[in-house]
Amino acid sequence: MKHIAFDLGAESGRAIVGEIINKKLNMKEIHRFVTKGIYVNGHMRWDVYLLFSELKKALSIYADMYGEEPCTMGVDTWGVDYGFLDEEGQLISIPYHYRDKRNLGTGEIIEAKFGLNRLYEETGVQQMEINTLNQLIASREANDISLKAGNKLLFIGDILHYFLCGKASTEYTIASTSNMYSMIKHEWSIEVLKNFSIEENTMAEVKKTGDILGNIHSELAVEVGITKACQIIIPAIHDTASAVVAVPALGKNVAFISSGTWSLVGIELEEAFVNEETKKYNIANYGGAFDKILFIKNVMGLWLIQQSRNQWLKSNSELSYEQIVNLAENAQPFYGVIDANDHMFLNPDNMPIAVCEYLEKTGQKTLNPEDIGQVARIIFESLAFKYRYVFDIMSSVCGKKIDQLNIIGGGIQNQMLTQFAANVMGVKVVAGPIEATAIGNILTQAYGSGEINSINELRQIVLNTSMPMEYTPAKKEIWEERFESYIKICEIY
């Protein structure tokens, strides 16, 4: 059986066909497309119709390659962003992007109306102004008519599944990103919904990872040239959860980082962990596939480099990520540090200037924002420091010693950052697979179709398929000393 993973990230999306042969996963990318948000009348949004058109292109390509061979398919995306269907089942408006500035100040509204501590105790999810709840509050403040007309709230991946088969539902892992779903009770939080005047019946039925949603629309099947027997099997829609499924060796003392636009830093647990310490440090309990809990802290991640490159491209149109890393390798080590999660890096007009302004604000050496190598090296070193900071907190809170770190996702192609993580963590780092999210998506579809019987069997297929790279710590004493300096400068404890 062939499975199509539609893997959508914040910059690009792919359609990848996977098939399990001799207990190994064979994958072929058949389509790649841009997924960037667009500005409309001063607001940042997601053109979900354009995204759906790219899914249809991928299905046409599949038909050309494989004819009417039956398949399953499923979509994974980033979390939190949503749209409303009206009573007729039509999408009311183009969904907002989580980086839209309308969300600023919504945390204060939550604090005044409900209390941030109380919200965390109810949901177990970290407070961020990008959360779905915050976005809904921003909509209410702006008198957005979709709140009144909305009949069913769906997340981006849910919307695309709905376009594919007409079934409106959500899935456990993506619902968990909303800050309206109780990770302790495993249901929509009635208390949160009532306090923020969100109608309970607008929240979609929550499905499990691997559930069969239905067959593709017959008209769509004819349009793209595939068989009507093709099914939508829901993967872990939250891309982080799909990626963690494909971590090949998660164990008792093994932690993970899903490295991409965001770095999702965490530990896989059997149940939610909520106490005064987790509340203090704003650590999330997100849903994982197979009813796992992903104990996670969001770190801004390679977004800082992506946005910096967008600025540098204006004067150097040929600049590649590989060139940026090469320039960083030749830059001065430990020139300066930033707190990657500082609010000023969420969506600045000019990321390199924001980095330089942070250095100035914290009394460090001045820097030219056009010094590509130095700015990039500061970002890479600071990300590694932030990883260590987060894991130190998690180890203390959970009482878990971390003996190994698995890094997955596209970010592991930056070997410099991966080595920095090993250096500052002081443990072996296992890097791979790169395509963890797509692998997790495909293999949870295979689980839903009955090809795989357990998460252990799934992860053995991952090990059979790819050989991860290993990094051992270097210059541990220097990195330990610099980490202490980072903590003092950024004042984050």
N, C-alpha and C positions, 0 to 999 in steps of 0.2 A: 504493500500500500504506500502510495506517495502522499506526502504531507507538505502543504505550502505554509511557510511562516511569513506573515506580513509583519516585519519588524520596523517600527517607526520610532525614530529618535528625534531630538529637537532640531537637528540640522538635516538629516537625510533619512530615507526609508529604503528598505530592500524587500524584495520578494525572493525567498529561498526555498527551493524544493529539496526535501529530505526523504531518505528511504533507508530503512534498517536492513542491511544485508550481512549475514554471518556475524551478527552481534556487533556490527560496526555501523556508524551513521555516515552515509554518503550524502553530501550536500552540493547543490549547484545554485548559484545566484543567477536568477533569470531577469531581474529588473532592478534598477536603482533610480531613485528620484529625490528631489529636494523637498524638505518638509518645513522650511523656515516660516515663522509667523509673518504676517503682513500688517502694515499700518493702514487703518481705515478711519478717516476723520479723527486722527489723533490718538486712536486706540489700537493696541496690538491684538490681533486675532488669528485664528486658525481657519484656513479655507478648507473645510472638511469635504466639500464637494470636489475640490481639486485633488485632495488625497484619495478620495474614492475613485476618481477617474484613473489615478495611477494604479490602484488595485485592479481595476478592470483591464488596463493595459497589460498588467502582469498575467492575468488569467487568459487573455488572448495569446500571449507569448507561450503560456503553458499549453494551450490547445494546439498551437502550431508545432510544439516540440513533442507532445505526448498524445495528441489526438483526444479521444473521449475517454481516456483511461481514468477511472474513478480516483478521487483524492479527498483528503480532508484539508481544511484551512482554518487559520485562526490569526487574530491580530493582537500584537502587544504594543503598548505605547507608554509614554510618560504618565505620571499620575495627575490628579487634582482637577484638570480642566474638564469642562462639562458643557452640555447643551440641553435644551428642553424640547421635547416633543409636545405639540398641542393635542387636543382631543381627537383630531383627525389623523394623528400619527405623523404630522409634518414637522420638520425641524423649524423652530421659530426664528432663530437668528444664528449668525455665524459665531461660534464660541470664542470667548475671550482667551487670550494667551496668559499664562500664569505670571509672566513678567510685566503685564500691563500695570501702569502706575496707579490705576484706580484703587488698587488694594492697599496702598499706603495708609496707615492709621487705623486699619480695621482691628488690629490687636488691642488698641485702646478701647474700642467699642465693646469687644468681647470681655475685656477686664471689667468695664463698668456695668455691663448687663448681666454677666454670668460668672465671671472670674476665671482667669486663665488656669489657676491651680485646680479649680473645680472641673474645668473642661478636661484637663489632662487626666485627672482621677477617673473621669467618666469614660474617656475614649482610649487613653494610653498612647496618644499620638503627639509628637512634638508640635509646638506652636510655630508656624511660619506664616507670613502674610500671603503666601501663594496658595495656602490650603483652600479646598473647595468652600468650606464654611466662610472663610474670609472673603472669598469672591462673591458668595451669595449676599453677604452683608454689604459689600461694595455695590452690588446691583441694587439692593434695596435703597441705599443712600442716594443712588442716582435715579431712582424711580423707574427702573428698567421694567418695561411692560411684560417681559418674558416671565417674571415671577408670578404675575397674576394669570397669564395665559398658559403657563406651563402645566402640562398634565403628567409628564414623566421625565425625570432627570436621568440622563445617560452620560457616562464619561466618553472620552474620544474613541477609545477602542470599542465601547458598547455601540456608539453611533455607527461606526463602520461595520460592525457585525449586523446591526439593524438594517443598514443599507444592503447588505449581502443576502439576508434571509427574512427580514421583516419581523424578527422576534426581539422584543424590547426587554432586556434584562441586564444586570450587572454581574460582576464576579468578585469573589471574596477579596482577592489581593488588591484590586483597584478600588473597591469600596473602602478598604482600610486606609487609603491615602486622604480621605475626605475630611477627617476630623469630625465626622458625624456618625461614625460607626464605632460601636463599643467593642474594643478588642478583648475586653474582659468577659462580656456577656455574649459576644459573637452575634450581634444583631444591630440594626439601626438604633441609635440612642434616641428614644422617645423624649427624654428630658431635654436633650440638646435641640431637637427639632422643634419642640413646643416653645422653648424659651426664645428661639429666634424666628418664630412664626413661619416655619417651613412645614408645609402640609405632609403628613406621614405618607399619604397615598401617592405622592409624587416620587417617592423613592422606589426604585425598581427592585424586583425580586432578586435576591443574591444567590447566584449559582456557585458551584464548586469548580475548581480547576479540573479540566478533563471532562466536564459535562458536555453532552451533545446538545447543541442549540437547535439545529434543524438543517434541512436541505437548502441549498442555494435557490434563490428565486428562479422559477422556471424561465421567465422572460430573460433574466440576466444570463442564465446558462446558454440560452439560444444566441443571445447577443455576442457573447465572447467565445462560443464554440466548444464549451465543455459539457459533460453529461449532467443531467439534472440530479443524478445520484450523489453528487459531491456534497459533503456535509461540512458544516461549521462546528468544530469542536473547540470549546473555549480553553485557551491556554491560560497560564498566569498572565492576565492582561497587563498588570504592572510590570514594566520591563525589568525592573530590579528583581522582582520575584522570579521571572523567567530565567534571568541570568544566574541567580543563586541555585536554581534547580540543577544547573550544569556545572556547579563547582564540584570537581571530581573527588575531593577527599575531605569533605567537611567532617570533623570529628569533635571529640570532647574539648580539645584545647586549640582548635583551628578557627581562625577568624577570616573574614573576607572583605574585599573591597571590589565593588562593581565600578569600574573606572571608565568614565566617559564625560559628557558635558557636566554631569554631576558625578561626584565620587560618593557612593553609598557605602558607608563604613559600618561593618556590623558583625554580629554573631547570630547563628541560627539556634533558636530555643524551642522547647516543646510547649511553653505557655507564656502568656504575657507577664512582664515583670514591671510592676508599677509600685514605687515607694517614694519617700521623700528625696532620696538621692537621684533617682531617675527623673523626678519632677524638676529638681534643681538644675540638672544639666540638660533638660529638654530632649531626652532620648526617646525615639519613637519605637512603638511596637507595631510594625506593619505585618500584614498578612503574607504568609508564604504558601507555596503550593504544598499539597499533602497535609494541610492543616498545621503547618509550622508557623512559628512567630519569628519574624526578622527584627531583631533588636538592633536598631539602626540610627545613626546620626548622619544627616546630610552635610557634605562638605562641597563647597562651590565647584570644585573640580576643574576640568579642562575648559570650561566656559571662559575662564580668565585668559587662556591662550587663544581660544577661538576668537574672542572679541578683540584681543590685541592684534591678532593677525589681520582682522578686518580693517583695522586702522592702518597698519603698516602696508597693506596691499595698495593703498591709495598712492603711495610713493614708490612701491616696489611690487609691481603687478605679478611677478613671477615667484614671489616668496612662498615656499612650501613649508609644511610642518617639519620635514626633515632638515631643511636649512635652518629653521629656528633652533632646533635641538643642537645642531652642529655649532651654531654661534653661541649658544648657552654653555656648551662644553668648554669653550675658549674664554668665557667670561670669568670675572673674579669670583671665587667662592665666598659665600657668606657676606656679600656686600651689604645686604639689608634683608629685612623680613616683613611680611604682611600677615594679617589674620585673614585668610581666604574667605571667611564667612562674615567679614565686616559688611554692614549694610551698603556701604558705598560701592561694593563690587557687584551688587545684584543686577543692575542694568544701567551702568554709566554711559554717558554720551561718548566717552573716549577712555577705554580701559587702561592703556599705558599711562595716560595722564593721571588717572585715578590711583594707580600704583605709586606714582611719584608723589602725589599729594598725601598718600598715606605715610610714606617715608618722612615727608616734611612734618606732618601732624604729630608723629611720634618721635621727633628729634633725631632722625637718622640722617645719613649722608644724602645730599641732593643727587638727582639723576636726570639725565636727558631721556624723555619718553621715546625718542627715536633710536636709543641704544638697544636694539632688538635683543642681542645676546644677554645683556645684563638684566633687562626687565624680565626676560623669559627665565633666566636662572633663579632670580628672586622668587618667581612664581613657583617653579618646580621645587625648590628647597622648602618654601613655605607650605606647599601642599603636603610634603613628606612630614614636616613638623606637625601639621594639623592632624594627620593620620595618627601619629604617635600620641598626641594630646588626647584625641578621642578614645583610642584604645586603652590608655592609662586609666581614664575615667570608667570605661566599661569593665575593665578587669577588676577595678576596685568595687564597683557597684554589684557586679554579679559574682564576685569571688572566683572568677575564672582566670587562670594563668594562660596566656597566649603563647604557644610554642611554635606556631607556624601561621603564616599569612598567605592566603590564596587571593591573587588579584586576577580578575577576569575582565573581559570587555576590550574595546578598541584602544583604551588608554595604555594597555601593556605594550603596544608598539613603540611607546616612548620608553626605551630601555633605561634612559638616564633617570627618569622619575621612579621607575621600578627599583633601580639600584639604590636610589636615595631612600626609598621606603625601607628597604632591607637594612641600610646603614643606621637609620635613626631608630627603627624598631628593635634592632639587635637580634632578629630571628630570621630563619630561612623564609624566603618568599618564593612561592610557587606561582608562576605566571601562565595563565591559560585556562580555558581556551579563549581566543580573541572573540569568536562568534558565539559567546556564551548565551546571549539573549535569544538568538535564533535557534540555537541548539535546544535550549530549555523549552522554547515554544514548540518546536517540532516533536520533541520527545514527550511532552505532556499531551500533545494530540495523539501520539502513538499509545500512550497510557489510556487515554479516553476511548480509543478504538479497540483496546484489548490486546495490543501487541506487547505491552509491557505491564508487569504486574505489581511493581513496587518502586519506590524511590531508590532503593539500593540497586535494583536491576538497572534502572535508568542511569545511575551514576557509573555503573560498571561499563555501560555502553560508551559513556563519555571517555572513560579511561582507555577503553579499547580503541577509540577513534583518534585521539590526539595525545601527543607527548608534551606536557607542559615544560617550560624552562624554569630552572632554579637559580636563585640569586642568594649568595651568602653575604652577611654583613661585612663591611670594610670600614676602617678608620672609626671604630665605635667610640673611642674616647673623645675624639674631636667632635663627632656628631652629638654626643651626650652633652658636652660643654656648650655647644651652640644651641642645643634644645633648651637648656636652662636660660640662655640669653634671650631666645625667642619668647619664652613665657613671660619674662620680665618686661620686654619691650611691648608686647601685645597686650599685656595685663588681662589675660583670659582666664586665670584661675580665680 
